[in-house]
Amino acid sequence: MTAKPQHTPGPYHVEVGYIITDGDPYGRGPMHVCQVWGWGHLTGKGAGGCAMGPEKAAEIQDANGRLLAAAPDLLAACKALVEWEDHDHMPGTALAAAVAAARAAIEKAERET
């Protein structure tokens, strides 16, 4: 699992519905990685919609943004867990199940489509 990442390196943080990284690989300062959509759908002001109040919709959109912003850190933690387990193998334990889940998460994050 030493493949070069294809994603924009973190760390990421959230700024008003945008995921931003200060680690712009092109050296131009903070970089917009993605936008967290959903407020219009959650409030019913977009296509379809859940008809939630704007406060609840903003709360959900912010939580989604925080989860996305944590993605580089979560990937690094999964890799560290797998690397540790590779050296101190403990099959049949709850740790082994956690490592299997971490391996699956790494594969999902790094899979090329």
N, CA, C and O of each residue as an XYZ file, in Angstrom:
452
protein
N       0.818     -1.188      0.000
C       0.000      0.000      0.000
C       0.860      1.250      0.000
O       0.644      2.153      0.808
N       1.809      1.309     -0.875
C       2.673      2.477     -0.953
C       2.392      3.284     -2.212
O       3.238      4.062     -2.652
N       1.214      3.105     -2.793
C       0.850      3.828     -4.003
C       0.792      5.326     -3.716
O       0.376      5.758     -2.641
N       1.212      6.089     -4.689
C       1.167      7.546     -4.562
C      -0.295      7.996     -4.554
O      -1.062      7.592     -5.428
N      -0.697      8.826     -3.582
C      -2.093      9.259     -3.526
C      -2.495     10.025     -4.786
O      -1.716     10.810     -5.328
N      -3.692      9.787     -5.230
C      -4.222     10.493     -6.386
C      -5.076     11.692     -5.963
O      -5.520     12.471     -6.806
N      -5.299     11.834     -4.666
C      -6.138     12.921     -4.162
C      -5.274     14.114     -3.748
O      -4.058     13.997     -3.595
N      -5.923     15.248     -3.573
C      -5.235     16.439     -3.074
C      -4.857     16.188     -1.623
O      -5.719     15.827     -0.821
N      -3.595     16.371     -1.266
C      -3.180     16.080      0.104
C      -3.845     17.007      1.119
O      -4.145     18.164      0.821
N      -4.067     16.485      2.306
C      -4.644     17.259      3.392
C      -3.546     17.982      4.150
O      -2.408     18.021      3.684
N      -3.848     18.544      5.283
C      -5.148     18.449      5.932
C      -6.181     19.347      5.266
O      -5.848     20.341      4.621
N      -7.449     18.968      5.441
C      -8.570     19.746      4.926
C      -9.270     20.438      6.094
O      -9.186     19.990      7.237
N      -9.949     21.515      5.793
C     -10.851     22.138      6.761
C     -12.067     22.675      6.013
O     -12.056     22.779      4.786
N     -13.103     23.010      6.756
C     -14.366     23.451      6.160
C     -14.479     24.962      6.304
O     -14.205     25.519      7.367
N     -14.882     25.614      5.224
C     -15.188     27.042      5.242
C     -16.499     27.236      4.492
O     -16.529     27.172      3.263
N     -17.571     27.470      5.222
C     -18.892     27.766      4.676
C     -19.249     26.853      3.500
O     -19.476     27.324      2.385
N     -19.295     25.568      3.755
C     -19.732     24.617      2.748
C     -18.673     24.196      1.745
O     -18.977     23.450      0.815
N     -17.453     24.648      1.906
C     -16.366     24.258      1.017
C     -15.305     23.502      1.813
O     -15.031     23.832      2.967
N     -14.715     22.490      1.192
C     -13.583     21.793      1.780
C     -12.340     22.442      1.180
O     -12.182     22.501     -0.039
N     -11.466     22.925      2.050
C     -10.282     23.685      1.652
C      -9.045     22.965      2.178
O      -9.082     22.374      3.257
N      -7.954     23.011      1.423
C      -6.673     22.540      1.933
C      -5.652     23.661      1.816
O      -5.622     24.393      0.827
N      -4.820     23.782      2.838
C      -3.711     24.731      2.780
C      -2.523     24.089      2.095
O      -1.551     24.768      1.763
N      -2.595     22.765      1.878
C      -1.504     22.014      1.274
C      -1.613     21.931     -0.230
O      -1.421     20.858     -0.801
N      -1.914     23.027     -0.880
C      -2.031     23.059     -2.339
C      -0.754     22.511     -2.971
O       0.317     23.095     -2.806
N      -0.859     21.392     -3.694
C       0.345     20.801     -4.289
C       0.971     21.670     -5.377
O       2.078     21.384     -5.833
N       0.288     22.712     -5.792
C       0.806     23.602     -6.846
C       1.442     24.858     -6.275
O       1.932     25.709     -7.018
N       1.433     24.974     -4.926
C       2.126     26.071     -4.265
C       1.455     27.418     -4.369
O       2.128     28.444     -4.266
N       0.140     27.453     -4.572
C      -0.556     28.731     -4.728
C      -1.407     29.101     -3.526
O      -2.282     29.961     -3.632
N      -1.169     28.470     -2.388
C      -1.931     28.802     -1.178
C      -3.160     27.919     -1.024
O      -3.255     26.870     -1.662
N      -4.109     28.339     -0.176
C      -5.297     27.530      0.080
C      -6.018     27.153     -1.222
O      -6.126     27.959     -2.146
N      -6.502     25.916     -1.269
C      -7.114     25.395     -2.489
C      -8.481     24.798     -2.181
O      -8.634     24.054     -1.213
N      -9.459     25.121     -2.994
C     -10.805     24.569     -2.897
C     -10.762     23.125     -3.382
O     -10.427     22.878     -4.540
N     -11.095     22.168     -2.517
C     -11.075     20.753     -2.873
C     -12.446     20.322     -3.392
O     -12.544     19.671     -4.433
N     -13.486     20.681     -2.676
C     -14.849     20.350     -3.112
C     -15.836     21.213     -2.350
O     -15.479     21.885     -1.382
N     -17.078     21.187     -2.796
C     -18.154     21.899     -2.139
C     -19.118     20.885     -1.559
O     -19.411     19.867     -2.185
N     -19.611     21.164     -0.357
C     -20.585     20.291      0.284
C     -21.970     20.772     -0.128
O     -22.415     21.844      0.282
N     -22.638     19.974     -0.936
C     -23.980     20.301     -1.407
C     -25.009     19.666     -0.491
O     -24.666     18.804      0.318
N     -26.236     20.068     -0.601
C     -27.305     19.399      0.110
C     -28.279     20.319      0.810
O     -29.395     19.899      1.113
N     -27.900     21.568      1.082
C     -28.781     22.452      1.835
C     -30.116     22.615      1.114
O     -31.171     22.533      1.744
N     -30.083     22.844     -0.195
C     -31.329     23.032     -0.946
C     -32.199     21.789     -0.917
O     -33.418     21.889     -0.774
N     -31.587     20.618     -1.051
C     -32.355     19.373     -0.994
C     -32.930     19.163      0.408
O     -34.089     18.775      0.554
N     -32.129     19.417      1.422
C     -32.571     19.199      2.796
C     -33.713     20.131      3.177
O     -34.612     19.737      3.920
N     -33.687     21.363      2.675
C     -34.737     22.325      3.023
C     -35.949     22.229      2.105
O     -37.006     22.781      2.413
N     -35.807     21.538      0.986
C     -36.902     21.485      0.022
C     -36.864     22.635     -0.956
O     -37.793     22.804     -1.746
N     -35.799     23.438     -0.922
C     -35.669     24.576     -1.838
C     -34.953     24.175     -3.123
O     -34.832     24.982     -4.045
N     -34.479     22.934     -3.187
C     -33.844     22.411     -4.386
C     -34.745     21.350     -4.993
O     -35.909     21.218     -4.612
N     -34.205     20.595     -5.937
C     -34.966     19.512     -6.552
C     -35.277     18.454     -5.495
O     -34.405     18.079     -4.712
N     -36.493     17.984     -5.476
C     -36.893     17.013     -4.450
C     -36.960     17.724     -3.123
O     -37.516     18.819     -3.040
N     -36.425     17.147     -2.109
C     -36.299     17.867     -0.858
C     -36.915     17.167      0.322
O     -37.852     16.379      0.198
N     -36.359     17.479      1.468
C     -36.791     16.872      2.729
C     -37.623     17.820      3.575
O     -38.190     17.398      4.583
N     -37.713     19.078      3.199
C     -38.506     20.092      3.900
C     -38.102     20.270      5.361
O     -38.954     20.455      6.230
N     -36.801     20.214      5.624
C     -36.294     20.502      6.972
C     -36.178     22.012      7.130
O     -36.164     22.757      6.150
N     -36.095     22.444      8.375
C     -35.838     23.848      8.639
C     -34.411     24.197      8.255
O     -33.556     23.313      8.218
N     -34.131     25.470      7.966
C     -32.788     25.851      7.538
C     -31.705     25.567      8.579
O     -30.571     25.258      8.212
N     -32.031     25.665      9.868
C     -31.032     25.389     10.905
C     -30.630     23.918     10.896
O     -29.443     23.600     10.964
N     -31.617     23.013     10.812
C     -31.323     21.582     10.792
C     -30.562     21.224      9.517
O     -29.615     20.440      9.562
N     -30.971     21.796      8.376
C     -30.277     21.531      7.111
C     -28.827     21.983      7.195
O     -27.933     21.266      6.745
N     -28.576     23.158      7.761
C     -27.209     23.666      7.899
C     -26.399     22.781      8.838
O     -25.213     22.554      8.603
N     -27.029     22.278      9.902
C     -26.352     21.388     10.846
C     -25.895     20.100     10.151
O     -24.771     19.644     10.358
N     -26.769     19.520      9.330
C     -26.426     18.298      8.603
C     -25.345     18.576      7.567
O     -24.401     17.798      7.435
N     -25.472     19.670      6.834
C     -24.478     20.010      5.822
C     -23.115     20.261      6.476
O     -22.092     19.843      5.934
N     -23.083     20.928      7.617
C     -21.827     21.167      8.330
C     -21.208     19.854      8.813
O     -19.994     19.670      8.723
N     -22.044     18.939      9.325
C     -21.536     17.636      9.787
C     -20.958     16.851      8.614
O     -19.915     16.213      8.757
N     -21.616     16.888      7.461
C     -21.082     16.224      6.264
C     -19.739     16.834      5.874
O     -18.812     16.114      5.503
N     -19.636     18.144      5.957
C     -18.387     18.825      5.636
C     -17.257     18.419      6.570
O     -16.130     18.194      6.127
N     -17.560     18.324      7.875
C     -16.529     17.917      8.833
C     -16.063     16.491      8.557
O     -14.873     16.197      8.668
N     -16.991     15.604      8.199
C     -16.618     14.227      7.882
C     -15.718     14.182      6.646
O     -14.711     13.475      6.639
N     -16.075     14.926      5.614
C     -15.247     14.972      4.411
C     -13.880     15.582      4.707
O     -12.865     15.110      4.195
N     -13.852     16.623      5.526
C     -12.581     17.269      5.862
C     -11.673     16.333      6.652
O     -10.451     16.475      6.608
N     -12.259     15.377      7.373
C     -11.469     14.421      8.156
C     -10.920     13.286      7.297
O     -10.107     12.498      7.780
N     -11.339     13.182      6.048
C     -10.962     12.042      5.200
C      -9.455     11.799      5.122
O      -9.047     10.651      5.298
N      -8.602     12.789      4.872
C      -7.157     12.495      4.824
C      -6.624     11.957      6.151
O      -5.755     11.086      6.164
N      -7.146     12.476      7.273
C      -6.707     12.011      8.580
C      -7.190     10.586      8.839
O      -6.454      9.765      9.387
N      -8.422     10.299      8.446
C      -8.956      8.947      8.623
C      -8.175      7.940      7.778
O      -7.888      6.834      8.237
N      -7.835      8.317      6.559
C      -7.058      7.435      5.693
C      -5.677      7.170      6.311
O      -5.214      6.029      6.329
N      -5.028      8.214      6.813
C      -3.719      8.050      7.438
C      -3.808      7.155      8.679
O      -2.920      6.337      8.917
N      -4.875      7.308      9.467
C      -5.050      6.477     10.658
C      -5.257      5.016     10.273
O      -4.702      4.121     10.910
N      -6.047      4.773      9.242
C      -6.256      3.401      8.768
C      -4.941      2.788      8.296
O      -4.650      1.630      8.597
N      -4.159      3.552      7.567
C      -2.876      3.042      7.085
C      -1.932      2.723      8.244
O      -1.227      1.715      8.212
N      -1.916      3.580      9.265
C      -1.060      3.336     10.425
C      -1.503      2.072     11.154
O      -0.664      1.285     11.592
N      -2.804      1.872     11.288
C      -3.324      0.674     11.946
C      -2.942     -0.580     11.179
O      -2.521     -1.574     11.770
N      -3.090     -0.532      9.858
C      -2.749     -1.691      9.029
C      -1.249     -1.965      9.100
O      -0.839     -3.121      9.209
N      -0.435     -0.928      9.040
C       1.018     -1.115      9.114
C       1.420     -1.722     10.455
O       2.263     -2.618     10.506
N       0.817     -1.235     11.539
C       1.103     -1.787     12.861
C       0.701     -3.258     12.926
O       1.458     -4.084     13.436
N      -0.477     -3.590     12.416
C      -0.971     -4.961     12.456
C      -0.107     -5.880     11.612
O       0.086     -7.045     11.961
N       0.417     -5.368     10.504
C       1.290     -6.168      9.655
C       2.555     -6.604     10.412
O       3.130     -7.650     10.112
N       2.974     -5.812     11.376
C       4.185     -6.130     12.134
C       3.897     -6.935     13.405
O       4.735     -7.725     13.841
N       2.722     -6.740     13.997
C       2.351     -7.413     15.248
C       1.023     -8.138     15.051
O       0.037     -7.824     15.718
N       0.998     -9.093     14.151
C      -0.227     -9.773     13.754
C      -0.887    -10.491     14.932
O      -0.242    -11.245     15.660
N      -2.170    -10.243     15.099
C      -2.952    -10.873     16.162
C      -4.261    -11.406     15.574
O      -5.313    -10.811     15.805
N      -4.225    -12.514     14.819
C      -5.436    -13.006     14.167
C      -6.488    -13.444     15.181
O      -6.170    -13.871     16.291
N      -7.751    -13.326     14.767
C      -8.840    -13.792     15.602
C      -9.229    -12.842     16.713
O     -10.031    -13.209     17.571
N      -8.694    -11.640     16.727
C      -9.028    -10.677     17.767
C      -9.929     -9.597     17.194
O     -10.122     -9.499     15.982
N     -10.473     -8.796     18.088
C     -11.266     -7.649     17.637
C     -10.384     -6.705     16.833
O     -10.857     -6.032     15.917
N      -9.109     -6.659     17.176
C      -8.166     -5.834     16.430
C      -8.083     -6.299     14.980
O      -8.044     -5.476     14.065
N      -8.057     -7.612     14.768
C      -7.991     -8.131     13.404
C      -9.207     -7.693     12.600
O      -9.079     -7.388     11.414
N     -10.378     -7.654     13.215
C     -11.586     -7.189     12.527
C     -11.478     -5.698     12.206
O     -11.899     -5.256     11.137
N     -10.912     -4.928     13.134
C     -10.732     -3.495     12.895
C      -9.752     -3.266     11.752
O      -9.955     -2.378     10.923
N      -8.705     -4.055     11.708
C      -7.723     -3.932     10.635
C      -8.347     -4.309      9.304
O      -8.081     -3.655      8.296
N      -9.164     -5.339      9.277
C      -9.846     -5.721      8.034
C     -10.744     -4.582      7.549
O     -10.804     -4.309      6.351
N     -11.436     -3.922      8.466
C     -12.275     -2.774      8.097
C     -11.418     -1.616      7.600
O     -11.793     -0.922      6.655
N     -10.270     -1.410      8.236
C      -9.362     -0.346      7.792
C      -8.831     -0.642      6.397
O      -8.752      0.257      5.560
N      -8.466     -1.900      6.138
C      -7.995     -2.283      4.797
C      -9.071     -2.001      3.742
O      -8.770     -1.483      2.667
N     -10.318     -2.340      4.054
C     -11.416     -2.104      3.116
C     -11.615     -0.607      2.872
O     -11.880     -0.189      1.745
N     -11.486      0.197      3.928
C     -11.630      1.642      3.784
C     -10.509      2.227      2.927
O     -10.751      3.105      2.099
N      -9.292      1.745      3.124
C      -8.161      2.208      2.315
C      -8.395      1.854      0.853
O      -8.194      2.685     -0.033
N      -8.817      0.625      0.604
C      -9.097      0.196     -0.770
C     -10.164      1.086     -1.410
O     -10.024      1.506     -2.558
N     -11.212      1.364     -0.672
C     -12.293      2.212     -1.195
C     -11.772      3.623     -1.510
O     -12.125      4.210     -2.532
N     -10.930      4.153     -0.618
C     -10.407      5.511     -0.795
C      -9.427      5.610     -1.943
O      -9.365      6.638     -2.617
N      -8.652      4.549     -2.179
C      -7.589      4.624     -3.165
C      -7.889      3.887     -4.471
O      -7.070      3.899     -5.390
N      -9.042      3.254     -4.558
C      -9.403      2.515     -5.765
C      -9.542      3.471     -6.945
O     -10.159      4.531     -6.843
N      -8.967      3.077     -8.038
C      -9.124      3.871     -9.255
C     -10.318      3.337    -10.010
O     -10.452      2.127    -10.187
N     -11.189      4.224    -10.457
C     -12.397      3.795    -11.179
C     -12.202      3.887    -12.665
O     -13.113      3.567    -13.428
